[in-house]
C-alpha cells in the first residue's frame, strides 16, 4: 500500500477531517514550491539556472502591441543570438527583474508566444523604463491557485448549502454508488429529454445518457476513445435542456480549448473565461474580453471613460476650493457609472452563455462570485488534484460529470510530502475507491491495432476495440520496420546514461543521437512533416540533449516529457527511455501510467529506443519487451545503419 492510500481514506466521516487533511496538503505544496524556487535563486548560479531552463538573462525588452487592453512586450537575447533550450511556454507565470526577484519587486507577467529568438509576454502595464538596460526572467509560483483551492475546501467544510453534493463527495452517505445514480435535485425543473446525436458509438452513448440522468457520473476515457467528443455531446445536450449556464472545466488550458472548440462547432453559445493570452489564438474571439469589446454598451463605456479622463486632466489644473470638490464628486460618480456599465456588460454576456469554459482554478475567479452552476463537467479529471476539482463543484453543483482515465498520468504535485500524503490522488480515483464504477469508453480511434494491442491487454483488461484498421494506419516510410504490417520498432541501445550538468535530471547522448537520426530519416522520406512526429522522453535533461543535437531547421518538432504529452497524439512517436545502468534503476519509467501514456500517443508508428537489460528489471517493461520479442519487432538491423 502506498503512502497516499495510508494517509487519506476513501470515505470521510466528517467534513472537518476532509478539510484539515487537504488544507494541510495544499499548504505544503505551496510552501515547498516557494522554498524550492527561493533555494534555487539563492544558491544556483546564473549559468545553472539557465542550463536548467528556468531563467533567462541579459534580455532586452520593447512594447509589441496590445492584447485586449493588456500590454504585449517582446523579449530578445541581448547578445543577439537565440535563446537555446528553456522551459518557458505559453501561459506560464514569469517574473521580470533587473538583478534578482529576491532583492527587488519583480514584474509579474504571462508568456504569450515563444520562438527561437523572441519571447512575448503580457502584463497589465509596462514599466516606464522598459527599454532601458537588461532584464532577467524567472519562473513564478501560482499563489492564486492555493487561495482558490483553500476557499473551495472551506465551502465543503461550511454548512451553508454551497456544496449540495457534500455528503456524496465526502463518502458519508450509506451507499455512494446508489446515491450517485439518483436523479439530480435541480430545483424542481422538469427536464426535457434530448436525443443523443448519431455520431456517438454505443459506449459513448451509454456514458452520455448516464451523465445526463445521474447525480454524479464517472466516465473513463482510455487513449483515443473520444472522451472530449463525448464531453462536448453531453454539454450540448445540457444546453438544449436550458436550465441555466453550465461550467465546463479542465485542469489545463489546452483541454479547455478543446472543449470550447467542440462546443462552438455544434453551435453552443460558449464563452471562454481566463486570460486571453492563455487561450489558443484561433479561439480568442470566444473569450470574455472579446465579447466585452463587441458588446453594444462598449460605445457608452468608452464615452464615459473619455469624459472621466478629460475631467481628471481638468482637476489637475484646478487650485482648490468648492469647484474642485464638486469636480472630484463628478469624477467619482463618473467612475461609478463606468463600473456599473462594465458590470452590466459582463452580466449580460454571462447570462446569455449556455456554457462557460475555464480551468478548474479559473472557475474561482471573482467574476463568478454570487453565481451558481447546477451542472459541472470536469474533463481531465484524473489530472487535477481533488482541491482543484472542488473549485468549480462548490459553485452550487447538483449534477457533476468527471471524465478522465486513472490508468494514465495522475495530477502533477511538486511537493514530495504532499504527494506522499495523497494530494496526487484525484477526486475521480477516490470516487472509484468509494465504490462508484466508471463507465468506460471502449472503442479507440487513434492507434494502429498493433500499437494498441499491448496497452489494451496490460492496462485495460482487453476491453478496448479498434475503431480503425491496419489500412487506415499504414506504416510510414523512412524507416525499415521489422514488420511492415506492425509499425512498432524497439531499438536496443546499451549505455549512455549520465547525470545532467545541472545535477537535476538524467540524459543519454547516445540515445539522443539515435533519436535524431531516426527523425531525419523519417523526414527525408517526404511522407511526414515536422508536425507529424513527436519525440517523448521521461527526463527534462534528455529533452534538452535531443534538442541540442537536432538541426536548427527542425526545432519545430515537438520534444517533450511524457507528462507534457498526455492528451496529445502524433502520426509517429519516438520514445527515448534514457535509463541504462547495471543496477536496473529505471526511475520515472517504473510508473505504469507513464508507460501507458508513452505507448499510446502514436497513430501510425511507434519507435522505442532503450537498453533492454535495464528495462527488463521492471515488470511492466519486461512484459512489453516480451511482447516485442514474441513478434520479432526488435530493430537490430537498424544498428548497422549508423
Phi and psi in degrees as a GROMACS rama.xvg file:
@    title "Ramachandran Plot"
@    xaxis  label "Phi"
@    yaxis  label "Psi"
@TYPE xy
-82.4519  174.013  UNK-2
-62.8359  -37.3992  UNK-3
-65.9029  -38.7154  UNK-4
-67.337  -34.0647  UNK-5
-74.3941  -34.8236  UNK-6
-79.7306  -36.9361  UNK-7
-121.878  129.032  UNK-8
-75.6719  163.319  UNK-9
-74.4868  -35.3384  UNK-10
-121.069  136.246  UNK-11
-107.186  134.237  UNK-12
-72.7482  -35.4289  UNK-13
-131.993  148.283  UNK-14
-62.7105  -28.5971  UNK-15
-62.5253  -40.4645  UNK-16
-63.7087  -44.3414  UNK-17
-61.6066  -46.526  UNK-18
-60.6104  -50.0765  UNK-19
-65.2761  -41.1689  UNK-20
-63.4803  -51.5943  UNK-21
-75.4108  -30.4606  UNK-22
-63.0882  -39.8749  UNK-23
-64.5993  -41.6903  UNK-24
-66.8878  -43.3076  UNK-25
-72.8717  -29.3516  UNK-26
-65.925  -43.5954  UNK-27
-59.6914  -43.1911  UNK-28
-59.4859  -46.4355  UNK-29
-66.7033  -48.201  UNK-30
-59.9416  -42.3923  UNK-31
-71.5929  -35.0537  UNK-32
-65.4425  -44.192  UNK-33
-64.5794  -41.1927  UNK-34
-65.0994  -41.1465  UNK-35
-62.824  -44.8838  UNK-36
-62.1682  -45.8341  UNK-37
-65.2661  -41.1973  UNK-38
-60.5645  -42.3263  UNK-39
-65.4387  -43.4998  UNK-40
-65.0427  -34.5341  UNK-41
-79.6648  -38.0492  UNK-42
-110.746  -20.6159  UNK-43
-86.1508  142.728  UNK-44
-72.0821  160.793  UNK-45
-58.5823  -38.8922  UNK-46
-66.0004  -36.5595  UNK-47
-69.828  -41.4593  UNK-48
-59.6153  -43.7443  UNK-49
-70.035  -40.4319  UNK-50
-62.2497  -31.4653  UNK-51
-83.8353  -3.78696  UNK-52
79.3867  14.8481  UNK-53
-111.245  7.31031  UNK-54
-155.209  148.285  UNK-55
-129.491  143.294  UNK-56
-125.325  165.55  UNK-57
54.9661  49.2509  UNK-58
-94.9966  140.475  UNK-59
-99.8894  149.468  UNK-60
-132.517  144.858  UNK-61
-152.892  147.616  UNK-62
-59.2835  144.436  UNK-63
-141.247  47.3644  UNK-64
95.6766  -164.028  UNK-65
-133.388  154.767  UNK-66
-133.866  100.759  UNK-67
48.5158  51.2837  UNK-68
85.5575  -5.31721  UNK-69
-105.148  145.08  UNK-70
-77.1836  131.026  UNK-71
-96.6841  132.594  UNK-72
-123.275  134.862  UNK-73
-101.847  128.438  UNK-74
-108.654  135.195  UNK-75
-128.509  159.113  UNK-76
-67.6427  124.171  UNK-77
-61.8088  -22.9697  UNK-78
-82.2797  -8.31911  UNK-79
90.7345  -6.18942  UNK-80
-91.0302  -170.271  UNK-81
-84.399  160.945  UNK-82
-72.2646  -30.1513  UNK-83
80.0311  -165.395  UNK-84
-76.47  133  UNK-85
-153.093  170.64  UNK-86
-105.835  10.1986  UNK-87
-79.5933  121.949  UNK-88
-128.611  165.047  UNK-89
-52.6352  131.623  UNK-90
93.9217  -11.366  UNK-91
-68.1667  140.529  UNK-92
-82.0008  129.176  UNK-93
-130.931  161.574  UNK-94
-119.98  127.201  UNK-95
-100.748  133.134  UNK-96
-149.898  168.504  UNK-97
-83.1849  -47.6112  UNK-98
-119.863  -49.4021  UNK-99
-160.643  135.295  UNK-100
-68.8449  -8.962  UNK-101
-83.2052  -29.8  UNK-102
-104.92  -4.01905  UNK-103
-145.179  162.023  UNK-104
-77.4016  112.438  UNK-105
-76.2072  159.557  UNK-106
-92.6647  119.156  UNK-107
-84.8184  140.601  UNK-108
-150.006  175.858  UNK-109
-127.21  134.465  UNK-110
-68.0755  129.891  UNK-111
-100.251  -51.6948  UNK-112
-144.777  156.707  UNK-113
-137.809  145.351  UNK-114
-140.461  -173.861  UNK-115
-63.2892  -36.2201  UNK-116
-124.481  13.0619  UNK-117
-155.104  146.071  UNK-118
-127.904  130.535  UNK-119
-104.694  134.265  UNK-120
-123.932  159.73  UNK-121
-123.193  134.877  UNK-122
-146.785  155.014  UNK-123
-58.7489  -40.022  UNK-124
-150.788  132.157  UNK-125
-78.7142  141.69  UNK-126
-60.3163  148.158  UNK-127
-63.9574  -31.6531  UNK-128
-97.4261  29.2636  UNK-129
-53.0172  -45.3791  UNK-130
-77.9171  -14.1104  UNK-131
-86.2651  138.788  UNK-132
65.5672  -165.314  UNK-133
-112.801  154.933  UNK-134
-122.844  161.027  UNK-135
-122.786  154.719  UNK-136
-129.065  129.434  UNK-137
-125.408  155.62  UNK-138
-68.5738  143.076  UNK-139
-111.759  160.458  UNK-140
-92.7055  149.681  UNK-141
-96.6136  87.7393  UNK-142
-71.9763  -28.1237  UNK-143
-61.2395  -39.3981  UNK-144
-58.6374  -43.7637  UNK-145
-60.1809  -47.037  UNK-146
-58.992  -41.8575  UNK-147
-75.0861  -35.5192  UNK-148
-66.9481  -40.2977  UNK-149
-60.4011  -44.4325  UNK-150
-61.8426  -38.7353  UNK-151
-65.0362  -43.1464  UNK-152
-63.3569  -37.7232  UNK-153
-63.1839  -37.5469  UNK-154
-65.7326  -38.5347  UNK-155
-66.2928  -35.9176  UNK-156
-72.4378  -39.6755  UNK-157
-77.2337  142.384  UNK-158
-93.1212  59.1626  UNK-159
-114.858  11.1269  UNK-160
80.7046  3.8253  UNK-161
-75.475  -15.8499  UNK-162
-126.297  79.5649  UNK-163
-57.8502  -27.3646  UNK-164
-94.8823  19.4554  UNK-165
-52.5894  -51.9793  UNK-166
-64.1975  -36.1439  UNK-167
-69.6496  -43.0405  UNK-168
-61.4133  -41.9545  UNK-169
-71.7106  -21.6185  UNK-170
80.8714  17.0951  UNK-171
-84.2572  -1.79975  UNK-172
-78.6736  158.751  UNK-173
-62.5384  -45.5996  UNK-174
-133.047  90.7259  UNK-175
-56.3724  -40.4432  UNK-176
-62.4976  -43.8832  UNK-177
-67.679  -39.9799  UNK-178
-63.5933  -40.5739  UNK-179
-62.2149  -32.0173  UNK-180
-85.21  -3.25284  UNK-181
-67.2977  158.433  UNK-182
-66.6261  134.472  UNK-183
-65.8733  145.261  UNK-184
-87.6912  94.6086  UNK-185
-106.764  34.6791  UNK-186
72.1842  31.2569  UNK-187
78.0643  6.44101  UNK-188
-68.8501  130.186  UNK-189
-84.7827  116.344  UNK-190
-81.4658  135.741  UNK-191
-83.727  130.895  UNK-192
-69.756  129.278  UNK-193
-115.634  120.269  UNK-194
-67.2239  141.946  UNK-195
-75.0582  142.788  UNK-196
-62.6963  155.59  UNK-197
-75.0694  -10.1321  UNK-198
-88.0751  16.3038  UNK-199
-103.289  135.309  UNK-200
-77.123  178.067  UNK-201
-62.9204  -44.0165  UNK-202
-64.9615  -41.1525  UNK-203
-63.4727  -41.101  UNK-204
-63.0779  -45.3387  UNK-205
-60.0209  -42.8327  UNK-206
-65.7234  -42.9307  UNK-207
-65.4428  -43.1346  UNK-208
-65.024  -38.7589  UNK-209
-64.5989  -40.9782  UNK-210
-61.9212  -36.1878  UNK-211
-75.9645  -27.3378  UNK-212
-96.4869  -31.6852  UNK-213
-97.0354  160.847  UNK-214
-69.6493  -43.8922  UNK-215
-139.18  128.366  UNK-216
-129.808  132.194  UNK-217
-104.915  128.151  UNK-218
-121.379  119.18  UNK-219
-93.455  122.241  UNK-220
-117.08  90.6142  UNK-221
-57.926  168.325  UNK-222
-54.0527  129.576  UNK-223
75.519  12.977  UNK-224
-93.6152  3.46506  UNK-225
82.1111  40.48  UNK-226
-68.1936  -37.3953  UNK-227
-68.2966  -39.2093  UNK-228
-58.9619  -44.5055  UNK-229
-65.0671  -42.6977  UNK-230
-58.5942  -43.962  UNK-231
-63.2627  -39.3736  UNK-232
-67.9839  -35.4438  UNK-233
-64.3175  -47.0423  UNK-234
-62.7118  -37.9701  UNK-235
-63.3626  -40.1036  UNK-236
-66.4758  -41.9269  UNK-237
-60.7632  -40.8564  UNK-238
-61.103  -39.0412  UNK-239
-68.1474  -28.2681  UNK-240
-73.917  -20.6319  UNK-241
52.9241  62.2554  UNK-242
-117.731  25.5073  UNK-243
116.672  169.9  UNK-244
-67.5697  146.022  UNK-245
-108.725  145.598  UNK-246
-96.0662  123.805  UNK-247
-115.273  113.157  UNK-248
-128.928  164.068  UNK-249
-154.047  166.936  UNK-250
-71.351  -34.2418  UNK-251
-112.867  154.22  UNK-252
-65.0738  -34.2935  UNK-253
-60.7413  -45.6471  UNK-254
-66.153  -38.2994  UNK-255
-62.6618  -42.8473  UNK-256
-61.6642  -37.13  UNK-257
-63.9937  -40.7248  UNK-258
-62.7212  -46.9125  UNK-259
-59.4181  -46.0984  UNK-260
-58.1721  -44.952  UNK-261
-64.3464  -40.847  UNK-262
-66.2671  -43.3718  UNK-263
-63.5551  -34.9116  UNK-264
-65.5441  -28.6977  UNK-265
-101.629  11.5784  UNK-266
84.066  16.5435  UNK-267
-79.9429  138.223  UNK-268
-77.5843  95.1964  UNK-269
-114.686  139.78  UNK-270
-122.837  134.768  UNK-271
-95.9779  121.761  UNK-272
-95.9028  154.541  UNK-273
116.436  174.153  UNK-274
-63.0332  124.027  UNK-275
-55.5595  -30.0416  UNK-276
-63.4185  -24.312  UNK-277
-89.2731  -1.62453  UNK-278
-99.1467  142.274  UNK-279
-55.472  136.856  UNK-280
-55.1759  -41.2942  UNK-281
-74.9116  -2.68137  UNK-282
-112.615  3.83212  UNK-283
-68.7611  -19.6723  UNK-284
-69.2558  -13.7036  UNK-285
-96.6955  5.16819  UNK-286
-78.0405  161.837  UNK-287
-58.7027  -41.047  UNK-288
-61.8597  -42.6907  UNK-289
-66.9864  -39.5737  UNK-290
-62.0834  -38.5367  UNK-291
-63.8021  -40.1622  UNK-292
-68.4484  -26.0608  UNK-293
-92.5632  -7.49886  UNK-294
-65.7893  143.021  UNK-295
-57.037  -28.0849  UNK-296
-82.9019  -1.3875  UNK-297
-57.6276  -39.5447  UNK-298
-62.7433  -45.3496  UNK-299
-60.7642  -40.7653  UNK-300
-61.6377  -47.0218  UNK-301
-63.3675  -38.2922  UNK-302
-62.3607  -44.4563  UNK-303
-66.8811  -37.3566  UNK-304
-62.916  -41.7195  UNK-305
-64.5065  -43.079  UNK-306
-61.585  -41.8248  UNK-307
-63.0796  -41.5403  UNK-308
-65.2968  -39.8553  UNK-309
-63.8675  -43.2394  UNK-310
-65.4436  -39.9297  UNK-311
-63.1618  -40.1736  UNK-312
-65.2474  -38.605  UNK-313
-66.4076  -39.2441  UNK-314
-61.6652  -37.7951  UNK-315
-57.8853  -30.6713  UNK-316
-90.9942  -2.25532  UNK-317
-87.2805  144.149  UNK-318
-81.1469  -29.6002  UNK-319
139.655  -167.61  UNK-320
90.6306  -167.524  UNK-321
-62.3879  -42.09  UNK-322
-61.6949  -39.543  UNK-323
-68.5018  -37.7847  UNK-324
-62.5043  -42.153  UNK-325
-66.5284  -36.0564  UNK-326
-65.4809  -41.7867  UNK-327
-61.6066  -39.2245  UNK-328
-61.9844  -45.0934  UNK-329
-63.6279  -37.8332  UNK-330
-66.4211  -40.4679  UNK-331
-61.776  -42.7096  UNK-332
-64.5756  -37.0232  UNK-333
-62.4868  -44.5001  UNK-334
-68.8481  -32.9341  UNK-335
-62.7604  -39.0805  UNK-336
-68.2453  -38.5666  UNK-337
-59.569  -46.5997  UNK-338
-64.1071  -35.1296  UNK-339
-66.1858  -44.6467  UNK-340
-64.6925  -44.0831  UNK-341
-59.0942  -44.1578  UNK-342
-63.7323  -39.6715  UNK-343
-63.8573  -41.5892  UNK-344
-63.2915  -46.6048  UNK-345
-62.868  -45.2683  UNK-346
-62.1096  -39.4396  UNK-347
-63.624  -43.1115  UNK-348
-65.7156  -46.2163  UNK-349
-66.1444  -38.3856  UNK-350
-65.8162  -33.8426  UNK-351
-84.3208  -17.2858  UNK-352
-72.7205  133.011  UNK-353
-80.5505  -36.3468  UNK-354
-134.935  133.255  UNK-355
-105.778  125.166  UNK-356
-108.653  130.77  UNK-357
-165.484  173.419  UNK-358
-74.5191  164.367  UNK-359
-55.218  -48.5682  UNK-360
-66.8991  -36.8392  UNK-361
-61.7438  -26.1549  UNK-362
-69.1072  -9.47464  UNK-363
-90.3341  9.88979  UNK-364
-64.4465  147.193  UNK-365
-57.406  -23.9918  UNK-366
-56.2643  -29.8282  UNK-367
-99.5629  5.88727  UNK-368
-57.8652  132.052  UNK-369
87.5295  -11.1391  UNK-370
-92.974  144.929  UNK-371
-119.894  138.901  UNK-372
-124.067  103.677  UNK-373
-66.9477  -20.0018  UNK-374
-126.009  132.04  UNK-375
-134.764  130.237  UNK-376
-116.126  128.271  UNK-377
-114.521  110.471  UNK-378
-88.2584  159.607  UNK-379
55.8328  33.223  UNK-380
-62.9895  -24.849  UNK-381
-83.326  -5.59517  UNK-382
-101.371  -2.51308  UNK-383
-105.028  139.562  UNK-384
-66.5058  158.97  UNK-385
-59.108  -46.6147  UNK-386
-58.8129  -34.8318  UNK-387
-67.9739  -39.7607  UNK-388
-66.2486  -30.1046  UNK-389
-71.4019  -22.2351  UNK-390
-56.1451  -50.2643  UNK-391
-73.714  -33.0829  UNK-392
-65.1502  -36.5125  UNK-393
-76.9034  3.66357  UNK-394
-85.9583  34.9155  UNK-395
92.3406  19.322  UNK-396
-63.9107  130.248  UNK-397
-116.058  -6.97472  UNK-398
-144.893  123.954  UNK-399
-131.117  137.237  UNK-400
-121.485  123.982  UNK-401
-110.467  122.321  UNK-402
-119.448  127.638  UNK-403
-176.429  -163.169  UNK-404
-151.406  106.673  UNK-405
-73.5475  -1.68897  UNK-406
-89.7555  -4.04312  UNK-407
-107.613  -167.795  UNK-408
-63.5787  142.047  UNK-409
-82.8839  -179.465  UNK-410
-58.0623  145.702  UNK-411
-81.4292  123.135  UNK-412
-125.547  127.249  UNK-413
-80.4651  -43.3603  UNK-414
-76.1459  126.38  UNK-415
-62.6593  -43.0988  UNK-416
-69.5499  -31.0497  UNK-417
-68.743  -40.4555  UNK-418
-63.6775  -47.5749  UNK-419
-66.4062  -26.9835  UNK-420
-78.1221  -11.9689  UNK-421
115.362  5.72316  UNK-422
-67.4482  -22.8638  UNK-423
-79.6867  -2.28593  UNK-424
-90.8246  123.302  UNK-425
-76.6145  162.775  UNK-426
-60.0708  -37.7078  UNK-427
-54.0407  -49.5621  UNK-428
-64.3094  -40.8973  UNK-429
-66.5326  -36.0615  UNK-430
-62.3085  -37.8128  UNK-431
-63.2881  -44.2514  UNK-432
-64.4146  -23.21  UNK-433
-78.7261  -8.45393  UNK-434
105.52  6.10267  UNK-435
-86.7156  113.902  UNK-436
-81.028  128.278  UNK-437
-76.7685  148.025  UNK-438
-86.3839  124.27  UNK-439
-99.733  132.63  UNK-440
-79.7743  131.019  UNK-441
-120.377  4.79699  UNK-442
-118.774  119.583  UNK-443
-98.1991  134.422  UNK-444
-113.441  8.84078  UNK-445
-96.2235  -57.3162  UNK-446
-92.1802  147.767  UNK-447
-52.3854  137.508  UNK-448
-51.2544  -33.6652  UNK-449
-67.9331  -33.9162  UNK-450
-70.9663  -35.1698  UNK-451
-80.4231  -14.9429  UNK-452
-58.2281  -52.0431  UNK-453
-67.307  -54.0243  UNK-454
-58.7167  -31.8405  UNK-455
-62.464  -48.2583  UNK-456
-74.1807  -36.2483  UNK-457
-79.4962  -39.7363  UNK-458
-111.888  -16.2137  UNK-459
-129.039  22.6879  UNK-460
52.2568  31.2148  UNK-461
59.4718  30.0437  UNK-462
-86.106  -12.1336  UNK-463
-84.1971  139.654  UNK-464
-107.759  156.964  UNK-465
-94.6983  124.925  UNK-466
-94.03  -0.190051  UNK-467
-127.311  153.988  UNK-468
-106.478  173.896  UNK-469
-58.8135  -37.1032  UNK-470
-72.1579  -22.0357  UNK-471
-74.8079  -20.7959  UNK-472
-131.534  62.8654  UNK-473
-66.6644  143.251  UNK-474
-59.9903  130.737  UNK-475
-74.1329  152.455  UNK-476
-76.2418  164.279  UNK-477
106.607  -2.30381  UNK-478
-148.607  135.034  UNK-479
-82.4238  93.6538  UNK-480
-68.71  141.018  UNK-481
-55.8772  -32.4909  UNK-482
-142.8  113.116  UNK-483
-64.8832  -17.3072  UNK-484
-86.4289  -10.1759  UNK-485
-130.009  91.7412  UNK-486
-77.2568  61.3155  UNK-487
-132.565  138.068  UNK-488
-143.324  135.6  UNK-489
-111.207  119.271  UNK-490
-99.8361  107.252  UNK-491
-78.9015  108.744  UNK-492
-120.264  116.004  UNK-493
-96.6351  144.258  UNK-494
83.538  174.29  UNK-495
106.198  -14.7241  UNK-496
-67.205  128.698  UNK-497
-140.615  160.066  UNK-498
-77.8127  136.775  UNK-499
-60.8106  152.124  UNK-500
-55.4558  -30.9077  UNK-501
-80.5968  -5.143  UNK-502
73.1297  6.32182  UNK-503
-107.885  -0.0371882  UNK-504
-154.78  -176.192  UNK-505
-119.982  153.634  UNK-506
-149.22  164.3  UNK-507
-144.935  91.5994  UNK-508
-58.5553  -33.5638  UNK-509
-64.4903  -46.7849  UNK-510
-63.3613  -39.7895  UNK-511
-59.1558  -41.3433  UNK-512
-61.6566  -42.539  UNK-513
-66.1286  -39.6632  UNK-514
-59.1028  -46.4328  UNK-515
-64.8774  -40.7789  UNK-516
-61.1264  -45.0823  UNK-517
-62.2887  -42.0004  UNK-518
-59.6578  -47.5929  UNK-519
-61.7365  -41.1603  UNK-520
-64.985  -41.0458  UNK-521
-63.7535  -40.9307  UNK-522
-72.4486  -36.1879  UNK-523
-60.9541  -32.1315  UNK-524
-65.0651  -20.8767  UNK-525
85.8329  -4.79885  UNK-526
-82.4171  -34.5014  UNK-527
-106.831  147.061  UNK-528
-99.7238  168.753  UNK-529
-56.9019  -38.9817  UNK-530
-72.822  -11.2045  UNK-531
-83.9686  -13.3381  UNK-532
-115.11  132.646  UNK-533
-119.885  143.829  UNK-534
-117.558  126.319  UNK-535
-123.288  144.26  UNK-536
-153.905  151.536  UNK-537
-76.2975  -13.5159  UNK-538
-118.733  134.268  UNK-539
-61.8478  -33.9793  UNK-540
-61.2256  -39.1606  UNK-541
-71.0143  -33.4236  UNK-542
-55.6786  -48.5479  UNK-543
-64.6898  -41.4249  UNK-544
-63.3835  -43.7448  UNK-545
-63.8956  -45.3481  UNK-546
-62.2  -37.9161  UNK-547
-65.6279  -30.1331  UNK-548
-86.8857  -14.7532  UNK-549
-76.1276  143.286  UNK-550
-58.8992  149.171  UNK-551
-59.9426  -31.6294  UNK-552
-75.7232  -3.15622  UNK-553
-113.68  16.2927  UNK-554
-67.1635  -11.1529  UNK-555
-79.9275  -11.4904  UNK-556
-64.6746  129.98  UNK-557
-75.7323  118.367  UNK-558
-118.003  115.35  UNK-559
-142.187  164.712  UNK-560
-73.4612  165.066  UNK-561
-56.509  -42.7903  UNK-562
-61.0082  -29.6563  UNK-563
-82.254  -6.18921  UNK-564
-105.987  -5.4891  UNK-565
-60.3739  136.19  UNK-566
84.8292  -1.65595  UNK-567
-111.623  166.059  UNK-568
-149.784  155.335  UNK-569
-142.456  160.022  UNK-570
-60.5064  -45.5809  UNK-571
-130.656  138.795  UNK-572
-119.676  131.899  UNK-573
-111.032  122.071  UNK-574
-113.662  122.308  UNK-575
-102.517  117.882  UNK-576
-77.1656  -29.4366  UNK-577
77.855  -54.0858  UNK-578
-67.718  129.261  UNK-579
-155.761  95.7511  UNK-580
-152.225  160.717  UNK-581
-77.108  -13.2742  UNK-582
-85.6746  -8.69393  UNK-583
69.9336  24.687  UNK-584
-87.322  115.679  UNK-585
-111.837  2.2716  UNK-586
53.6841  -126.22  UNK-587
-53.3136  -30.3716  UNK-588
-64.2848  -17.3367  UNK-589
-73.3672  -12.9096  UNK-590
-76.6802  114.599  UNK-591
-59.4478  -33.9829  UNK-592
-66.4374  -36.4044  UNK-593
-67.4035  -39.0474  UNK-594
-63.1575  -43.8095  UNK-595
-57.3401  -46.9319  UNK-596
-63.1776  -45.6843  UNK-597
-59.909  -38.6629  UNK-598
-84.4741  -5.25419  UNK-599
-120.564  18.8056  UNK-600
-91.292  -19.3898  UNK-601
-88.978  140.129  UNK-602
-92.79  -46.4599  UNK-603
-117.65  -18.1608  UNK-604
-159.758  137.152  UNK-605
-129.834  124.494  UNK-606
-121.848  125.601  UNK-607
-114.867  129.38  UNK-608
-113.553  121.392  UNK-609
-172.33  172.8  UNK-610
-93.3567  111.193  UNK-611
-65.1165  -32.7487  UNK-612
-64.0077  -44.2395  UNK-613
-69.3377  -45.2888  UNK-614
-63.9355  -32.7816  UNK-615
-66.9426  -9.6853  UNK-616
-75.0083  -8.35088  UNK-617
-109.994  139.213  UNK-618
-61.004  -43.9897  UNK-619
-68.2371  -40.6783  UNK-620
-69.6604  -36.39  UNK-621
-57.99  -42.6935  UNK-622
-64.5518  -42.6085  UNK-623
-67.0132  -43.0853  UNK-624
-64.838  -36.5116  UNK-625
-64.4231  -39.9836  UNK-626
-59.3987  -44.5035  UNK-627
-64.5886  -46.3534  UNK-628
-65.0791  -38.5068  UNK-629
-65.0408  -21.1512  UNK-630
-108.811  10.6217  UNK-631
54.5615  48.7575  UNK-632
-105.911  10.2562  UNK-633
-74.8683  130.843  UNK-634
-96.7788  53.9897  UNK-635
-58.6716  -32.4218  UNK-636
-63.4631  -25.2374  UNK-637
-73.9974  -24.8806  UNK-638
-62.9173  -24.8192  UNK-639
-86.7192  3.36607  UNK-640
-97.9578  -0.299601  UNK-641
